[in-house]
Amino acid sequence: VQLVESGGGLVQPGGSLRLSCAASGFTFSRSWMYWVRQAPGKGLEWVSSIYTGGVITNYADSVKGRFTISTDNAKNTLYLQMNSLKPEDTALYYCALDSAGSKRGQGTQVTVSS
């Protein structure tokens, strides 16, 4: 199993970013996939989840209405569109195979700052 995140960066408050996660080594099209994040000095926090075999998505209250999770099953890729970013969204973002993030990629850094 391999999960490779990309798309992070430095963005001003109110800005947008789209994270990507290239997945391989398992049946992506019939899996639950997750985004989790870890802010500086804090533990892992579940952000969003999606069932790649159907239209089932879930979001943490802190990101609901601002973030959108999606997949491209033909490319085995998971996405997280992040809009209206806030400084408190600053974190290392991981895609994962479980909500606790125990099976995750190397992460991509998102920094929201003016």
VOVOLO-941440 format. One line per field, with one value per residue: residue number from 1; residue in one letter; chain; z, y, x of N, C-alpha, C in turn. Coordinates in steps of 0.05 Angstrom, whole numbers, plus 32768, in hexadecimal, padded with zeros to 4 digits. Example, Ala and Ser with C-alpha at 12.3 -4.5 7.8 and 13.67 -1.06 7.14 Angstrom:
residues 2
num (1 2)
residu (A S)
chaine (A A)
n_zz (809C 808E)
n_yy (7F8E 7FD3)
n_xx (8108 8101)
ca_zz (809C 808F)
ca_yy (7FA6 7FEB)
ca_xx (80F6 8111)
c_zz (809C 809D)
c_yy (7FBE 8001)
c_xx (8108 8102)
END
This chain:
residues 114
num (1 2 3 4 5 6 7 8 9 10 11 12 13 14 15 16 17 18 19 20 21 22 23 24 25 26 27 28 29 30 31 32 33 34 35 36 37 38 39 40 41 42 43 44 45 46 47 48 49 50 51 52 53 54 55 56 57 58 59 60 61 62 63 64 65 66 67 68 69 70 71 72 73 74 75 76 77 78 79 80 81 82 83 84 85 86 87 88 89 90 91 92 93 94 95 96 97 98 99 100 101 102 103 104 105 106 107 108 109 110 111 112 113 114)
residu (V Q L V E S G G G L V Q P G G S L R L S C A A S G F T F S R S W M Y W V R Q A P G K G L E W V S S I Y T G G V I T N Y A D S V K G R F T I S T D N A K N T L Y L Q M N S L K P E D T A L Y Y C A L D S A G S K R G Q G T Q V T V S S)
chaine (A A A A A A A A A A A A A A A A A A A A A A A A A A A A A A A A A A A A A A A A A A A A A A A A A A A A A A A A A A A A A A A A A A A A A A A A A A A A A A A A A A A A A A A A A A A A A A A A A A A A A A A A A A A A A A A A A A)
n_zz (8000 7FEE 7FFB 7FE4 7FF0 7FD7 7FC5 7FEE 800F 8019 802A 802A 805D 804F 801D 7FEC 7FE3 7FC1 7FD4 7FC2 7FBE 7FAB 7FA2 7FAB 7FA4 7FBB 7FB8 7FA1 7F8F 7FAE 7FE4 8025 802E 804D 8066 8093 80C5 80E4 8110 8126 8160 8170 8171 8140 8115 80FD 80BE 808F 806A 8038 8011 7FDE 7FBA 7FB5 7FBF 7FF5 8027 805D 808E 80BC 80EE 80F0 80BD 809C 8065 8051 803E 800C 7FFD 7FCD 7F97 7F62 7F44 7F17 7F16 7F46 7F70 7FA6 7FBD 7FDE 7FE0 7FF8 8010 8023 804B 808D 80C1 80EA 80CE 80C1 80BA 80B6 8083 8077 804D 8059 806C 8094 80C8 80F4 80E2 80E2 80B9 808B 805B 804C 8054 8048 804E 8065 806B 8086 8084 808C)
n_yy (7FE8 802B 8070 80B1 80F2 8135 817B 81A0 81DF 8225 8252 828C 82A1 8292 827F 824A 8204 81C7 8186 8149 8102 80CC 808A 8045 7FFD 7FE5 7FD7 800C 8020 800B 801B 8039 807A 80AB 80ED 8107 8133 8155 8184 81B4 819D 8180 8147 8113 8124 8113 8127 8120 80F0 80BD 808F 806B 804D 8061 8098 80B0 80D8 80F8 812B 814F 817B 81AA 81B5 81B1 81C5 81E4 81C4 8191 814E 811F 80EE 80D1 809A 8081 8092 8082 80A7 80D3 810E 814F 8187 81C6 81FE 8243 8247 8245 825F 8238 820A 81FB 81C8 8186 815F 8121 80EA 80AF 806A 805E 807C 808B 8095 8071 8055 8075 80A7 80CD 8101 8146 818A 81BE 8202 8238 827A 82C0)
n_xx (8011 800B 800A 800A 800F 8002 8004 8001 8012 8022 7FF1 7FC6 7F98 7F55 7F5F 7F69 7F77 7F88 7F8F 7FAF 7FB0 7FD3 7FC5 7FD7 7FDD 7FB1 7F6A 7F50 7F1F 7EF6 7EF7 7EFC 7F14 7F3D 7F4A 7F77 7F93 7FCB 7FD8 800A 8028 7FFC 7FCF 7FBB 7F85 7F46 7F2D 7F0E 7EE7 7EDC 7EB5 7ECD 7EB1 7E7F 7E50 7E5F 7E6F 7E92 7E9D 7EC6 7EAC 7EC8 7EDA 7EB0 7E89 7EB2 7EDB 7EE4 7EE0 7EF6 7EFC 7F22 7F17 7F2B 7F5F 7F72 7F74 7F6E 7F4E 7F4F 7F2D 7F38 7F1B 7F12 7F3A 7F55 7F80 7F82 7F7E 7FB0 7FDE 7FFC 7FE7 7FCA 7FBA 7F94 7F87 7F66 7F3D 7F5A 7F8B 7FB5 7FCA 7FE7 7FFE 803B 802F 801B 802C 8004 7FFF 7FE0 7FE1 7FEB)
ca_zz (8000 7FED 7FFA 7FDF 7FF0 7FCB 7FC2 8004 800B 8029 801F 803C 8067 803B 8004 7FE6 7FDA 7FBC 7FDA 7FB3 7FCA 7F98 7FB1 7F9C 7FB5 7FC6 7FA6 7FA8 7F87 7FC2 7FFD 8034 802F 8062 806A 80AF 80C6 80FD 8114 8137 817D 8176 8166 8126 8115 80E5 80B0 807C 8060 8020 8007 7FC2 7FAA 7FB4 7FC7 8011 8032 8078 8094 80D7 80F0 80ED 80A1 808C 8055 8045 8031 7FFC 7FF7 7FB5 7F8C 7F46 7F46 7F00 7F1B 7F61 7F7D 7FB9 7FBD 7FF2 7FD9 8010 800B 803B 805F 80A6 80CE 80F9 80BB 80BD 80C4 80A3 807A 806E 8045 806A 8067 80AB 80D3 8108 80D4 80E8 809F 807D 804B 8059 805B 803A 8061 805E 807D 8080 8092 807C)
ca_yy (8000 8045 8089 80C7 810B 814C 8192 81B3 81F7 823C 8261 82A0 829C 8295 8273 822E 81F0 81AC 8171 8130 80EA 80B6 8071 802D 7FE5 7FDA 7FDC 8027 8026 8000 8020 8052 8089 80BF 8102 810F 8148 8158 81A0 81B4 8198 8172 812C 8111 812C 810C 813D 8119 80D5 80B8 8074 806F 803E 806E 80B4 80B2 80E9 8102 8141 815A 8194 81C1 81BA 81AD 81DD 81F0 81AF 817D 8136 8111 80DB 80CA 807E 8079 8099 807A 80C0 80E0 812B 815F 81A3 81D5 821A 8254 823D 8254 8258 821F 81F3 81F5 81AD 8172 8150 8105 80D7 8097 8054 805C 8096 8092 809C 805F 804D 808E 80AE 80DD 811B 815F 81A0 81D5 8218 824E 8291 82D9)
ca_xx (8000 801A 7FFA 801D 8000 800E 7FF2 8002 8021 801C 7FDB 7FBC 7F7D 7F40 7F68 7F61 7F8B 7F7E 7FA2 7FAC 7FBC 7FD5 7FC3 7FDD 7FE2 7F99 7F53 7F48 7F04 7EE3 7F05 7EF9 7F2C 7F3B 7F5E 7F7C 7FA8 7FD8 7FE1 8022 8025 7FE3 7FCC 7FAE 7F69 7F38 7F23 7EF9 7EE9 7ECB 7EB5 7ED4 7E9F 7E65 7E51 7E5D 7E84 7E8E 7EAF 7EC7 7E9D 7EDB 7EDF 7E97 7E82 7ECA 7EEB 7ED5 7EF0 7EED 7F0F 7F22 7F1D 7F3B 7F7B 7F78 7F7C 7F5C 7F52 7F42 7F2B 7F35 7F14 7F0E 7F4D 7F59 7F9A 7F80 7F80 7FCC 7FE3 8005 7FCF 7FCF 7FA4 7F97 7F75 7F55 7F38 7F6E 7FA3 7FCB 7FD5 7FE6 8016 804F 8023 8021 8029 7FF3 8003 7FCE 7FED 7FED)
c_zz (8000 7FEB 7FF8 7FDD 7FE2 7FCB 7FD9 7FFD 801F 801C 8034 8046 8052 8020 8002 7FDE 7FD3 7FC1 7FC9 7FC2 7FB5 7FA8 7F9F 7FB0 7FC1 7FB3 7FAE 7FA4 7F9A 7FDE 800B 8034 8041 805E 8089 80AF 80E2 80FF 8126 8154 8184 816A 814B 8129 80FB 80D9 809E 8073 8048 801A 7FE9 7FAF 7FA8 7FBF 7FE5 801C 804E 807E 80B2 80D8 80EA 80D0 8090 807F 8049 8035 8022 7FF6 7FDE 7FAB 7F6E 7F45 7F2E 7F05 7F37 7F72 7F8E 7FBA 7FD6 7FE9 7FF2 8009 8025 8052 8076 80B1 80DE 80E8 80B7 80CA 80AE 809D 806E 8062 8053 8063 807F 80B8 80E8 80FC 80D9 80CF 808D 806C 805B 8060 8049 804C 8055 8074 8074 8091 8080 807F)
c_yy (8019 805C 80A0 80E0 8121 8163 81A6 81CC 820D 824C 8275 8298 82A3 8289 8256 821E 81D7 8198 8158 811A 80D4 809C 8059 8015 7FDA 7FE2 7FF7 802C 801A 8003 8039 8060 80A2 80D5 8107 8124 8149 8174 819F 81B0 8189 8156 812B 8116 8122 8124 8136 80FC 80D1 809A 8076 8060 804A 808A 80B6 80C2 80F3 8117 8147 8175 81AC 81C8 81B8 81C7 81EB 81DD 819C 8166 8129 80FE 80DA 80AC 8074 807E 8090 8091 80CB 80FE 8138 817C 81B3 81F3 8229 824B 8250 824D 823E 8206 81EB 81DA 819D 8160 8136 80F9 80BD 8082 804F 8078 809F 809A 808A 8055 8065 8093 80BF 80F9 8131 8176 81B5 81EA 822F 8266 82A9 82E4)
c_xx (8012 8006 800D 800C 8010 7FFA 7FF2 8012 8019 8006 7FD1 7FA0 7F68 7F47 7F60 7F7A 7F7D 7F94 7F9B 7FBA 7FBB 7FD7 7FCA 7FE0 7FC9 7F82 7F47 7F2B 7EEF 7EEF 7EFA 7F14 7F28 7F51 7F5F 7F91 7FB3 7FE3 7FFA 801B 800B 7FE3 7FBE 7F90 7F5C 7F2B 7F0A 7EFD 7ED6 7ECC 7EB8 7EC1 7E83 7E67 7E4B 7E75 7E7D 7EA4 7EAE 7EB8 7EAF 7EE0 7EC6 7E90 7E99 7EDB 7ED9 7EE8 7EE4 7F03 7F0D 7F2B 7F2E 7F59 7F83 7F82 7F66 7F62 7F45 7F44 7F26 7F31 7F11 7F21 7F51 7F74 7F98 7F7F 7F9D 7FD3 7FF2 7FEE 7FD8 7FB6 7FAA 7F82 7F62 7F52 7F4C 7F88 7FBB 7FD8 7FD3 7FFF 8029 8045 802C 801A 8017 7FF7 7FF1 7FD7 7FEE 800A)
END
